[in-house]
Amino acid sequence: MTPEPDTPQPSRASATAKHRHRGWKIAGAVVGLLVLAVAIFLMLFDWDWLRGPISRYASARTGRAVRIEGHLKVHLLTWTPTVRVGGLKIGNPSWAGAGDTAQVQQLTVSVRLMPLFVGQIDLPLVDLDQPRFDLLRDDQQRENWQLNPSKTGKPANLPPIQRFIVRGGQLTMKDTHRNLVLSGTVNAAEEAPGAATGHQGFELIGKGVMNKDPFLLQATGGPLVHVQRNQPYPFHLQVQAGATHVQAEGRLNKPFNLGDVDADIVASGPNLRDLYPLTGVIFPATPAYRLATHLDRKQARFDMTGIRGVVGDSDLEGRLSIDKPADRRLVTADLTSRRLVFADLLAVIGGGPKAAVVKASAKAPAPTPSGRMMPDARLQIDRLRTMDATLKYRALAVVTAKWPLKRFALDLKLDDGLMTINPIEFDFPQGRLAGTVRIDGRKAVPSTDMDLRLTNLAVQQFMPAKPGQTPAVEGLIEARAQLHGVGDTIHKAASSADGKVVFVLPHGKIRQSFAELMGINVANGLFLLLSKDQRETDLRCAVAQFDVKKGVMSVDNAVFDTGVVRAAGKGTVNLAEETLDLRLEGQTKKPRILRIWAPITLTGTLMHPKPGVDVGKVAGQIGIAAVVGAVFAPLAAILPFVEPGLAKDADCAALIGEAKAQGAPVKASAIAASVAASPPKR
């Protein structure tokens, strides 16, 4: 028999491989069963069981009641998981009282899964069905829509939403800080039945009342289909609050990031002050305006560049920025007017005399009522404390009816209710009025401190001579006003003012006819006037010092010394009533015939001064003449009208030195020049 070959025996290694392969199959089957089980579980799981835990977690994180009163459905087995929440309600914070901040009948949100692994959130779909938002901002500027109070005021920054759908949205807003009540509708849809483009973007339309004026808000955005993370999203905004109109055409540089915006803005209205409820920024009271600018927003900072337009009859250009580095806003502005109409500047401080304006522009507010010069426009200190500011303003040319102003400038700083204007400057063709104004609005009743200096002001600028004639008065005036007052209007501050005011004219020239009339030298003065005599005499010096107490300026010392007449003044100026009661009584230095002893008076109001003569003394002088003529001889009746001319020159050096000690900005060289030009007679 032939022996059979040996049957090969399986090796230990192959047996191990078969065992491992069988193990992988079993493991794969187990994993597959688990995945299938999880999938089946997820499909069959009642997500409504998680409404309570999710609501409690959200309530703890936001500090307010969050409720899910409808069904909760989650679809996870996809590359774009979707969550659908029914009956979502987000309650008010405790300070806002009962009620809900937001209600949504049904919210659907989808998120792309893959971008989450690289830290990005993309939302293919956000669908809000019949949402309702009841927004509230109180007097303390607390906002009920801020889920994180520590981030109040920070702009919303949402991820891009490819399909943003809002159906039947309603919005109400009550802002007690800005006195605004608004109700409106919110809609956003891809398909717009009957629309020419076939698409419709975001739209918010609201109507209401702001400061008792009708308020309209309309915001629209571009189509929301295929919104990209790095592609700008265009929008149009229109706001109308009473007669104030604001339009903006801009874009969100990153979709749904409200902290990265640029836009072209046009604003117009009757008064810039009316923009405060819209912007939270304090603007002064102004005539009607129309301004355009380009806005760039980066988080909490707004930069407005290329400002251009008109305010009243004045042009305005420059830049302005708004930031909020701390609790209060910080406003920085650099503005210029190439042509400032003085009437518009008066409007900023509350009005002014018609005589000072170039014309009664329909754009300018009416002058201060009751014929007064100082305005009653109230300083709103509650607003003053809400922001800090730094302002630089320059007017390259100033237009007035009579005053020879050339330029105007001021630098203003506002720090926690304390406003400092340093400097404030008015430039004349010859001379300058400059100084500082400090308004302390930190107190319950604001106080004002003012220190103004008038230097090298040529008086002949205000009394120009006709061609071929000499000026009535020539010389350089130096003056200083140091005042402290209390009150929330210019008029109230002036009515309570304490301090001192000093005027000095160290030396100059005066037409002799005017000098003679200061002594009421009827014969010589009238002759010189009627003959149009242009002869001049020295104006050796003129000094007027006022002591101011409780709004009343009392003449402390007033001397007007010329080559032919020396005059002394006295009287008061009541700043509260704005009335004048001043008199100037002259004595001739040379013998004169027919000299009437009658002081020159200045009465009336600051708006309407009335020069005159104290007729009481004239009557007395005539009575004396009648008695002398009756007793002695008719020719002797002229004796009471004869002036021997015994008045002496004033000690101008001493008077000017005293005025300088009182704060008048007189240089030592001016005192020396006065003495040299008109040395005292011996």
C-alpha positions as CSV (number, residue, x, y, z in Angstrom):
1,M,0.0,0.0,0.0
2,T,1.2,3.5,-0.8
3,P,1.4,5.6,2.3
4,E,-1.0,8.6,2.3
5,P,0.7,12.1,2.6
6,D,0.6,13.9,5.9
7,T,-2.4,16.3,6.4
8,P,-1.1,19.9,7.1
9,Q,-1.9,21.1,10.6
10,P,-3.0,24.7,11.1
11,S,-0.3,26.9,12.7
12,R,-0.8,28.8,16.0
13,A,-0.3,32.2,14.2
14,S,-3.1,31.6,11.7
15,A,-5.4,30.6,14.5
16,T,-4.7,33.7,16.4
17,A,-5.4,35.9,13.2
18,K,-8.7,34.2,12.7
19,H,-9.6,34.8,16.3
20,R,-8.7,38.5,16.1
21,H,-10.6,38.9,12.9
22,R,-13.6,37.3,14.5
23,G,-13.2,39.7,17.4
24,W,-13.2,42.8,15.2
25,K,-16.4,41.6,13.6
26,I,-18.0,41.2,16.9
27,A,-16.7,44.6,18.1
28,G,-17.9,46.3,14.9
29,A,-21.3,44.7,15.3
30,V,-21.5,45.9,18.9
31,V,-20.5,49.4,17.9
32,G,-23.0,49.4,15.0
33,L,-25.7,48.2,17.3
34,L,-24.8,50.9,19.8
35,V,-24.8,53.6,17.1
36,L,-28.1,52.2,15.9
37,A,-29.4,52.1,19.4
38,V,-28.3,55.8,19.9
39,A,-29.8,56.8,16.6
40,I,-33.1,55.1,17.5
41,F,-32.9,56.6,20.9
42,L,-32.4,60.1,19.5
43,M,-35.2,59.6,17.1
44,L,-37.5,58.3,19.7
45,F,-36.3,60.4,22.6
46,D,-38.9,62.8,23.9
47,W,-36.8,66.0,24.1
48,D,-39.6,67.7,26.0
49,W,-38.2,66.0,29.1
50,L,-35.3,68.4,29.0
51,R,-37.4,71.6,28.9
52,G,-37.2,71.9,32.7
53,P,-33.5,71.4,33.1
54,I,-32.7,73.6,30.2
55,S,-35.0,76.4,31.4
56,R,-33.5,76.2,34.9
57,Y,-30.0,76.3,33.6
58,A,-30.8,79.3,31.3
59,S,-32.5,81.1,34.2
60,A,-29.5,80.6,36.4
61,R,-27.1,81.9,33.7
62,T,-29.2,85.0,32.8
63,G,-30.6,85.9,36.2
64,R,-34.2,86.0,34.9
65,A,-37.0,83.5,34.3
66,V,-36.6,81.5,31.0
67,R,-39.4,79.2,30.1
68,I,-40.1,76.7,27.3
69,E,-43.9,76.3,27.2
70,G,-44.1,74.5,23.9
71,H,-42.4,71.5,22.4
72,L,-38.6,71.0,22.2
73,K,-37.4,69.1,19.2
74,V,-33.8,68.4,18.3
75,H,-32.5,66.9,15.1
76,L,-28.8,65.8,15.5
77,L,-28.2,63.1,12.9
78,T,-27.1,65.6,10.2
79,W,-24.2,67.9,9.3
80,T,-26.5,70.8,10.2
81,P,-28.1,70.0,13.5
82,T,-31.4,71.8,14.1
83,V,-33.2,72.8,17.3
84,R,-36.8,73.8,17.3
85,V,-38.2,75.5,20.5
86,G,-41.9,76.3,20.9
87,G,-43.3,78.8,23.3
88,L,-40.0,80.3,24.3
89,K,-40.3,83.1,26.9
90,I,-37.6,85.2,28.4
91,G,-38.7,87.2,31.5
92,N,-37.7,90.6,32.7
93,P,-34.9,91.2,35.1
94,S,-36.1,91.9,38.6
95,W,-35.7,95.7,38.4
96,A,-38.0,95.8,35.3
97,G,-41.0,94.3,37.1
98,A,-43.3,91.5,35.9
99,G,-43.6,90.5,32.3
100,D,-41.4,89.2,29.5
101,T,-38.7,90.8,27.5
102,A,-39.2,88.4,24.6
103,Q,-41.7,85.8,23.5
104,V,-41.3,83.6,20.4
105,Q,-44.1,81.3,19.3
106,Q,-41.5,79.0,17.6
107,L,-37.8,79.4,17.2
108,T,-35.8,77.3,14.8
109,V,-32.0,77.4,14.7
110,S,-29.6,75.3,12.5
111,V,-25.8,75.3,12.9
112,R,-23.2,73.8,10.7
113,L,-21.2,71.1,12.5
114,M,-17.8,71.2,10.8
115,P,-17.0,74.9,11.4
116,L,-17.5,74.2,15.1
117,F,-14.3,72.2,15.2
118,V,-12.3,75.3,14.1
119,G,-14.1,77.6,16.6
120,Q,-16.5,79.2,14.1
121,I,-20.3,79.4,14.4
122,D,-22.3,79.4,11.1
123,L,-26.0,79.5,11.3
124,P,-27.7,78.4,8.0
125,L,-31.1,79.2,9.5
126,V,-32.6,81.3,12.2
127,D,-36.4,81.3,11.9
128,L,-38.6,83.3,14.4
129,D,-42.3,82.8,14.1
130,Q,-44.4,85.6,15.6
131,P,-41.8,87.0,18.0
132,R,-42.6,89.8,20.4
133,F,-40.1,92.0,22.1
134,D,-41.0,94.4,24.9
135,L,-37.9,96.5,25.5
136,L,-37.3,98.9,28.4
137,R,-34.6,101.3,29.4
138,D,-35.1,103.2,32.7
139,D,-33.8,106.5,34.0
140,Q,-30.6,104.8,35.2
141,Q,-30.1,103.5,31.6
142,R,-30.6,99.9,32.6
143,E,-31.7,97.8,29.6
144,N,-33.9,94.8,30.0
145,W,-32.6,93.2,26.8
146,Q,-29.1,92.9,28.2
147,L,-28.8,89.3,29.3
148,N,-25.4,90.1,30.8
149,P,-25.6,93.5,32.7
150,S,-21.8,93.8,32.8
151,K,-21.8,94.2,29.0
152,T,-24.5,97.0,28.9
153,G,-23.9,99.3,26.0
154,K,-21.7,96.8,24.0
155,P,-22.9,96.2,20.5
156,A,-24.4,92.9,19.5
157,N,-22.0,90.6,17.5
158,L,-23.9,87.7,16.0
159,P,-22.5,85.1,13.7
160,P,-23.5,85.3,10.0
161,I,-27.0,84.0,9.3
162,Q,-27.6,82.7,5.9
163,R,-31.4,82.4,6.1
164,F,-32.9,84.9,8.6
165,I,-36.6,84.7,8.7
166,V,-38.9,86.7,10.9
167,R,-42.7,86.3,10.5
168,G,-45.2,88.6,12.2
169,G,-42.6,90.2,14.6
170,Q,-43.8,92.9,17.0
171,L,-41.6,95.3,18.9
172,T,-42.4,97.8,21.7
173,M,-39.9,100.0,23.4
174,K,-40.2,102.4,26.4
175,D,-37.1,104.5,27.1
176,T,-37.8,106.7,30.1
177,H,-34.3,108.1,29.9
178,R,-34.9,109.5,26.4
179,N,-38.7,110.0,26.8
180,L,-39.4,107.6,24.0
181,V,-42.3,105.2,23.4
182,L,-42.2,103.1,20.3
183,S,-44.2,100.3,18.8
184,G,-43.5,98.6,15.5
185,T,-43.2,95.5,13.3
186,V,-40.2,93.3,12.4
187,N,-40.1,91.1,9.3
188,A,-37.4,89.4,7.4
189,A,-38.0,86.9,4.6
190,E,-36.4,85.3,1.6
191,E,-39.4,85.2,-0.6
192,A,-41.6,88.3,-0.9
193,P,-44.8,87.6,-2.8
194,G,-45.1,90.0,-5.7
195,A,-41.7,91.6,-5.0
196,A,-39.9,92.6,-8.2
197,T,-36.6,91.0,-7.1
198,G,-38.1,87.9,-5.6
199,H,-36.3,88.5,-2.3
200,Q,-36.8,90.7,0.7
201,G,-34.3,91.5,3.4
202,F,-34.7,92.7,7.0
203,E,-37.3,95.4,7.7
204,L,-38.1,97.2,10.9
205,I,-40.8,99.8,11.0
206,G,-41.7,101.6,14.2
207,K,-43.9,104.5,15.2
208,G,-44.2,106.3,18.5
209,V,-43.6,109.5,20.4
210,M,-40.3,111.0,21.6
211,N,-40.5,114.1,23.8
212,K,-44.2,114.5,22.8
213,D,-43.2,114.7,19.1
214,P,-44.1,112.0,16.5
215,F,-41.4,109.5,16.1
216,L,-40.8,107.2,13.1
217,L,-38.1,104.6,12.6
218,Q,-37.5,102.5,9.5
219,A,-34.5,100.2,9.1
220,T,-34.1,97.9,6.1
221,G,-31.3,95.5,5.1
222,G,-30.2,93.7,2.0
223,P,-31.3,90.2,1.0
224,L,-30.4,87.6,3.6
225,V,-29.8,84.8,1.2
226,H,-26.2,83.6,1.0
227,V,-24.9,86.1,3.6
228,Q,-21.1,85.5,3.9
229,R,-19.0,85.9,7.0
230,N,-16.5,88.3,5.3
231,Q,-18.9,90.1,2.9
232,P,-20.4,93.4,4.1
233,Y,-24.2,93.6,4.7
234,P,-25.9,96.8,3.4
235,F,-28.6,98.6,5.3
236,H,-30.6,101.8,5.2
237,L,-31.9,103.7,8.3
238,Q,-34.3,106.5,8.5
239,V,-35.3,108.3,11.7
240,Q,-37.8,111.1,12.1
241,A,-38.3,112.7,15.5
242,G,-40.6,115.7,15.2
243,A,-38.8,118.0,12.8
244,T,-35.5,116.2,13.1
245,H,-34.5,113.9,10.3
246,V,-31.6,111.4,10.2
247,Q,-30.8,109.2,7.2
248,A,-28.0,106.6,7.1
249,E,-26.8,104.6,4.2
250,G,-24.2,102.1,5.3
251,R,-23.1,98.5,5.8
252,L,-22.1,96.1,8.5
253,N,-18.6,95.2,7.6
254,K,-19.1,91.8,9.1
255,P,-22.7,90.6,8.9
256,F,-24.7,91.0,12.1
257,N,-21.7,92.5,13.9
258,L,-23.2,95.9,15.0
259,G,-19.9,96.9,16.4
260,D,-18.3,97.2,13.0
261,V,-20.2,99.7,10.9
262,D,-19.5,102.4,8.5
263,A,-22.2,104.7,7.0
264,D,-22.9,108.0,5.3
265,I,-25.2,110.1,7.5
266,V,-27.3,113.2,6.7
267,A,-29.1,115.0,9.6
268,S,-31.3,118.0,9.6
269,G,-33.6,119.8,12.0
270,P,-34.5,123.0,13.8
271,N,-32.1,122.6,16.7
272,L,-29.0,120.4,17.3
273,R,-30.0,120.1,20.9
274,D,-32.9,117.8,19.8
275,L,-30.4,115.1,18.9
276,Y,-29.7,114.3,22.5
277,P,-32.5,111.7,22.9
278,L,-31.3,110.0,19.7
279,T,-27.6,110.0,20.4
280,G,-27.1,110.6,24.1
281,V,-24.7,113.4,23.3
282,I,-25.2,116.9,24.5
283,F,-25.3,119.4,21.7
284,P,-25.9,123.2,22.2
285,A,-29.0,125.0,21.2
286,T,-28.6,126.2,17.7
287,P,-30.6,127.6,14.7
288,A,-31.7,125.2,12.0
289,Y,-29.0,122.9,10.6
290,R,-28.2,120.4,7.9
291,L,-25.1,118.4,8.3
292,A,-23.5,115.4,6.6
293,T,-20.7,113.1,7.8
294,H,-19.2,109.7,7.4
295,L,-19.5,107.4,10.5
296,D,-17.1,104.6,11.4
297,R,-18.0,102.5,14.4
298,K,-15.6,100.2,16.1
299,Q,-17.2,98.6,19.1
300,A,-18.0,101.4,21.5
301,R,-16.2,104.1,19.6
302,F,-17.9,106.3,16.9
303,D,-15.7,108.4,14.6
304,M,-17.5,111.0,12.4
305,T,-15.2,112.5,9.8
306,G,-15.7,114.9,7.0
307,I,-18.5,116.8,8.9
308,R,-19.8,119.5,6.5
309,G,-22.9,121.6,6.3
310,V,-24.6,124.7,7.8
311,V,-25.9,125.7,11.2
312,G,-28.1,128.8,10.8
313,D,-26.3,131.0,8.3
314,S,-22.9,129.7,9.3
315,D,-20.9,126.9,7.7
316,L,-19.4,124.1,9.8
317,E,-16.8,121.4,9.1
318,G,-14.5,119.1,11.1
319,R,-14.6,115.8,12.9
320,L,-16.1,114.4,16.1
321,S,-15.6,111.1,18.0
322,I,-17.7,109.4,20.7
323,D,-16.2,106.8,23.0
324,K,-17.2,105.2,26.3
325,P,-14.0,104.2,28.1
326,A,-15.7,104.3,31.5
327,D,-19.2,105.1,32.9
328,R,-19.7,108.3,30.9
329,R,-19.3,109.0,27.2
330,L,-16.3,110.9,26.0
331,V,-16.8,113.3,23.1
332,T,-13.9,114.8,21.3
333,A,-14.5,117.4,18.5
334,D,-12.4,119.7,16.3
335,L,-14.7,122.0,14.4
336,T,-14.2,125.1,12.1
337,S,-16.4,127.7,10.5
338,R,-15.0,129.7,7.6
339,R,-17.8,132.2,8.1
340,L,-19.6,132.5,11.4
341,V,-22.7,134.7,11.6
342,F,-22.7,136.3,15.0
343,A,-26.5,135.7,15.4
344,D,-25.8,132.0,15.3
345,L,-23.3,132.2,18.1
346,L,-25.8,134.2,20.2
347,A,-28.3,131.4,19.6
348,V,-26.0,128.9,21.2
349,I,-26.1,130.9,24.5
350,G,-29.8,131.4,24.3
351,G,-30.5,134.4,22.1
352,G,-29.4,138.0,22.0
353,P,-30.1,141.6,21.0
354,K,-31.4,142.2,17.5
355,A,-28.9,145.0,17.2
356,A,-26.1,142.6,17.3
357,V,-27.2,140.3,14.5
358,V,-26.6,140.7,10.9
359,K,-30.2,140.0,10.0
360,A,-33.3,138.6,11.5
361,S,-32.8,135.1,10.0
362,A,-35.8,132.8,10.0
363,K,-33.3,130.1,11.1
364,A,-32.3,131.9,14.3
365,P,-34.2,131.7,17.5
366,A,-36.1,134.8,18.7
367,P,-34.1,137.2,20.9
368,T,-34.4,136.9,24.7
369,P,-37.9,137.9,25.7
370,S,-39.0,141.0,27.6
371,G,-36.4,143.2,25.9
372,R,-33.5,141.8,28.0
373,M,-30.1,141.1,26.7
374,M,-29.0,138.2,28.9
375,P,-30.7,134.9,28.0
376,D,-32.8,132.7,30.2
377,A,-31.8,129.5,28.4
378,R,-31.5,126.9,31.2
379,L,-28.3,124.9,31.6
380,Q,-29.4,121.2,31.8
381,I,-27.0,120.0,34.4
382,D,-28.5,116.6,34.5
383,R,-27.3,116.1,30.9
384,L,-24.0,117.8,31.6
385,R,-23.1,115.1,34.1
386,T,-23.7,112.2,31.6
387,M,-20.6,112.8,29.5
388,D,-17.1,114.3,29.3
389,A,-16.0,116.3,26.3
390,T,-13.1,118.1,24.7
391,L,-14.0,120.7,22.0
392,K,-11.9,122.9,19.9
393,Y,-13.7,125.4,17.7
394,R,-12.4,128.1,15.4
395,A,-14.3,130.7,13.4
396,L,-12.0,132.1,10.7
397,A,-14.3,135.1,10.0
398,V,-17.2,136.6,11.9
399,V,-20.0,138.5,10.4
400,T,-21.9,141.1,12.5
401,A,-24.0,144.2,11.8
402,K,-22.0,146.7,13.7
403,W,-19.2,145.1,15.8
404,P,-15.9,144.9,14.0
405,L,-15.2,141.2,14.9
406,K,-12.7,139.2,12.9
407,R,-12.3,135.8,14.5
408,F,-13.6,133.7,17.3
409,A,-12.2,130.7,19.1
410,L,-12.7,128.6,22.1
411,D,-11.4,125.4,23.8
412,L,-13.9,123.6,26.0
413,K,-13.4,120.8,28.4
414,L,-16.2,119.0,30.3
415,D,-15.2,116.7,33.1
416,D,-17.9,115.1,35.3
417,G,-20.2,118.1,35.2
418,L,-17.4,120.7,35.4
419,M,-17.2,122.8,32.2
420,T,-14.1,124.9,31.6
421,I,-13.7,127.2,28.6
422,N,-10.1,128.2,28.3
423,P,-9.5,130.2,26.3
424,I,-12.5,132.0,24.8
425,E,-11.3,134.6,22.3
426,F,-12.8,137.4,20.2
427,D,-10.4,139.0,17.9
428,F,-11.0,142.5,16.5
429,P,-9.1,144.3,13.8
430,Q,-7.2,145.9,16.6
431,G,-7.6,144.3,20.0
432,R,-8.7,141.1,21.7
433,L,-11.3,140.0,24.3
434,A,-10.1,136.7,25.9
435,G,-10.3,134.8,29.1
436,T,-11.8,131.8,30.9
437,V,-15.2,130.7,31.9
438,R,-15.8,128.0,34.5
439,I,-19.2,126.5,35.1
440,D,-19.5,124.0,38.0
441,G,-22.4,121.7,37.2
442,R,-21.5,119.2,40.0
443,K,-23.6,121.2,42.5
444,A,-27.3,121.2,42.8
445,V,-27.3,124.8,41.6
446,P,-24.4,125.5,39.1
447,S,-22.0,128.3,39.7
448,T,-20.1,130.4,37.1
449,D,-16.7,132.0,37.4
450,M,-15.6,134.3,34.7
451,D,-12.3,136.1,34.1
452,L,-12.2,138.1,30.9
453,R,-9.5,140.6,29.7
454,L,-9.8,143.2,27.0
455,T,-6.5,144.2,25.6
456,N,-5.4,146.9,23.0
457,L,-8.9,147.5,21.8
458,A,-9.0,150.5,19.5
459,V,-12.1,152.5,20.6
460,Q,-12.2,154.2,17.2
461,Q,-13.3,150.9,15.7
462,F,-16.7,151.3,17.3
463,M,-17.1,155.0,16.3
464,P,-15.7,155.2,12.8
465,A,-15.3,158.7,11.4
466,K,-16.8,159.8,8.1
467,P,-14.4,160.4,5.3
468,G,-12.4,163.6,5.8
469,Q,-13.2,163.7,9.6
470,T,-11.2,162.8,12.6
471,P,-12.6,160.0,14.9
472,A,-14.6,161.3,17.9
473,V,-12.3,159.3,20.2
474,E,-9.0,157.5,19.7
475,G,-7.2,155.3,22.1
476,L,-6.6,151.7,23.2
477,I,-8.9,150.3,25.9
478,E,-7.8,147.8,28.5
479,A,-10.3,146.1,30.7
480,R,-10.9,143.1,33.0
481,A,-14.0,141.5,34.4
482,Q,-13.8,139.0,37.3
483,L,-17.2,137.7,38.3
484,H,-18.7,134.9,40.3
485,G,-22.4,134.0,40.0
486,V,-24.9,131.3,40.9
487,G,-27.7,130.0,38.7
488,D,-28.6,127.7,35.9
489,T,-29.0,130.6,33.3
490,I,-26.8,133.4,32.2
491,H,-29.3,135.9,33.6
492,K,-29.5,134.2,37.0
493,A,-25.7,134.0,37.3
494,A,-25.4,137.7,36.4
495,S,-28.2,138.6,38.8
496,S,-26.3,137.1,41.7
497,A,-22.8,138.1,40.5
498,D,-20.0,139.4,42.8
499,G,-16.7,140.7,41.7
500,K,-15.2,143.7,39.9
501,V,-15.0,145.3,36.5
502,V,-12.2,147.7,35.5
503,F,-11.9,149.8,32.3
504,V,-8.8,151.8,31.4
505,L,-7.9,154.0,28.4
506,P,-4.3,155.1,29.3
507,H,-4.1,157.9,26.7
508,G,-5.5,159.0,23.4
509,K,-7.2,161.7,21.5
510,I,-10.7,163.1,21.5
511,R,-12.4,165.6,19.3
512,Q,-12.5,168.8,21.3
513,S,-16.2,169.4,20.5
514,F,-17.1,166.2,22.3
515,A,-14.8,167.0,25.2
516,E,-16.4,170.4,25.7
517,L,-19.9,169.0,25.7
518,M,-18.9,166.6,28.6
519,G,-18.8,169.8,30.6
520,I,-21.9,171.0,28.8
521,N,-20.1,174.1,27.5
522,V,-23.0,175.3,25.4
523,A,-21.2,178.2,23.6
524,N,-17.9,176.5,22.7
525,G,-19.1,172.9,22.3
526,L,-22.1,173.7,20.1
527,F,-20.0,176.1,18.0
528,L,-17.4,173.4,17.4
529,L,-20.0,170.9,16.5
530,L,-22.0,173.2,14.2
531,S,-18.8,174.3,12.5
532,K,-17.7,170.7,12.1
533,D,-14.4,171.6,13.7
534,Q,-12.0,168.7,13.6
535,R,-9.6,169.9,16.2
536,E,-8.5,167.3,18.8
537,T,-7.4,167.5,22.3
538,D,-5.5,165.1,24.5
539,L,-7.4,162.3,26.2
540,R,-5.0,162.1,29.1
541,C,-6.7,159.1,30.6
542,A,-10.0,157.4,31.3
543,V,-10.6,155.0,34.2
544,A,-13.8,153.3,35.4
545,Q,-13.9,150.9,38.3
546,F,-17.0,149.0,39.3
547,D,-17.6,147.0,42.4
548,V,-20.1,144.2,41.8
549,K,-22.3,142.8,44.6
550,K,-25.4,140.7,44.2
551,G,-25.8,141.6,40.6
552,V,-25.4,145.4,41.0
553,M,-22.4,147.2,39.5
554,S,-21.6,150.3,41.5
555,V,-19.1,152.9,40.2
556,D,-16.2,152.9,42.6
557,N,-14.1,155.4,40.8
558,A,-14.6,156.9,37.3
559,V,-12.5,159.7,35.8
560,F,-12.4,160.9,32.2
561,D,-9.6,163.5,31.8
562,T,-9.1,165.5,28.6
563,G,-7.0,168.6,27.8
564,V,-10.0,170.8,28.3
565,V,-12.5,169.0,30.6
566,R,-12.2,166.6,33.5
567,A,-15.2,164.5,34.2
568,A,-16.1,162.2,37.1
569,G,-18.7,159.5,37.0
570,K,-21.0,157.6,39.4
571,G,-24.0,155.4,39.4
572,T,-25.0,151.8,39.1
573,V,-25.8,149.1,36.6
574,N,-28.4,146.6,37.8
575,L,-27.7,143.2,36.1
576,A,-30.8,141.6,37.4
577,E,-33.1,144.2,35.9
578,E,-30.6,145.2,33.2
579,T,-31.1,148.8,33.9
580,L,-28.7,151.8,33.8
581,D,-28.4,154.7,36.2
582,L,-25.1,156.4,35.3
583,R,-24.0,160.1,35.3
584,L,-20.9,161.9,34.2
585,E,-20.3,165.4,35.5
586,G,-17.6,167.5,33.9
587,Q,-15.5,170.5,35.0
588,T,-13.7,172.7,32.5
589,K,-10.0,173.5,32.8
590,K,-10.4,176.8,30.9
591,P,-12.7,179.8,31.4
592,R,-15.9,179.3,29.6
593,I,-19.0,181.4,29.0
594,L,-22.5,179.9,28.8
595,R,-21.4,176.7,30.6
596,I,-24.4,174.8,31.9
597,W,-23.9,172.8,35.1
598,A,-25.7,169.7,34.0
599,P,-24.4,166.1,34.4
600,I,-24.7,163.8,31.4
601,T,-26.8,160.8,32.2
602,L,-27.2,157.3,30.8
603,T,-30.4,155.5,31.8
604,G,-32.7,153.0,30.2
605,T,-31.7,149.3,29.7
606,L,-28.7,147.4,28.4
607,M,-30.7,146.7,25.3
608,H,-31.9,150.3,24.9
609,P,-29.6,152.9,26.7
610,K,-30.9,156.5,26.8
611,P,-28.3,159.3,27.0
612,G,-29.6,162.5,28.5
613,V,-29.0,165.6,30.7
614,D,-30.0,166.1,34.3
615,V,-32.4,168.9,33.8
616,G,-32.9,169.4,37.5
617,K,-29.5,171.1,37.9
618,V,-30.2,173.1,34.7
619,A,-33.4,174.4,36.2
620,G,-31.5,175.4,39.4
621,Q,-28.9,177.2,37.4
622,I,-31.5,179.1,35.4
623,G,-33.3,180.0,38.7
624,I,-30.1,181.5,40.2
625,A,-29.6,183.5,37.0
626,A,-33.1,184.9,37.2
627,V,-32.6,186.0,40.8
628,V,-29.2,187.6,40.1
629,G,-30.6,189.4,37.1
630,A,-33.6,190.7,39.1
631,V,-31.5,191.9,42.0
632,F,-28.5,193.4,40.4
633,A,-28.7,193.9,36.6
634,P,-29.9,192.0,33.6
635,L,-26.3,191.6,32.4
636,A,-25.4,190.0,35.7
637,A,-27.8,187.1,35.0
638,I,-25.0,185.6,32.8
639,L,-22.7,185.2,35.8
640,P,-24.1,181.8,36.9
641,F,-23.3,180.5,33.4
642,V,-19.6,181.6,33.6
643,E,-17.1,178.9,34.4
644,P,-13.7,180.2,35.6
645,G,-12.0,176.9,34.5
646,L,-10.3,175.9,37.7
647,A,-10.4,172.1,37.2
648,K,-7.0,170.5,37.4
649,D,-5.4,167.6,35.5
650,A,-6.0,164.2,37.0
651,D,-3.1,162.2,38.3
652,C,-3.4,159.7,35.4
653,A,-0.3,157.7,36.5
654,A,-1.9,157.1,39.9
655,L,-5.3,156.3,38.5
656,I,-4.0,153.8,36.0
657,G,-1.7,152.3,38.6
658,E,-4.7,151.7,40.8
659,A,-6.6,150.2,38.0
660,K,-3.7,147.9,37.2
661,A,-3.7,146.8,40.9
662,Q,-7.4,146.0,40.5
663,G,-6.6,143.6,37.7
664,A,-6.7,145.7,34.5
665,P,-4.2,144.3,32.0
666,V,-2.3,147.6,31.7
667,K,1.4,147.4,30.9
668,A,3.9,149.6,32.6
669,S,4.9,151.0,29.3
670,A,1.3,152.2,28.8
671,I,1.4,154.1,32.1
672,A,4.7,155.7,31.1
673,A,3.3,156.6,27.7
674,S,0.3,158.3,29.3
675,V,2.5,160.4,31.5
676,A,4.8,161.3,28.7
677,A,2.0,162.2,26.3
678,S,0.1,164.4,28.8
679,P,2.3,165.4,31.7
680,P,0.4,167.0,34.6
681,K,0.3,170.8,34.7
682,R,2.0,172.6,37.5
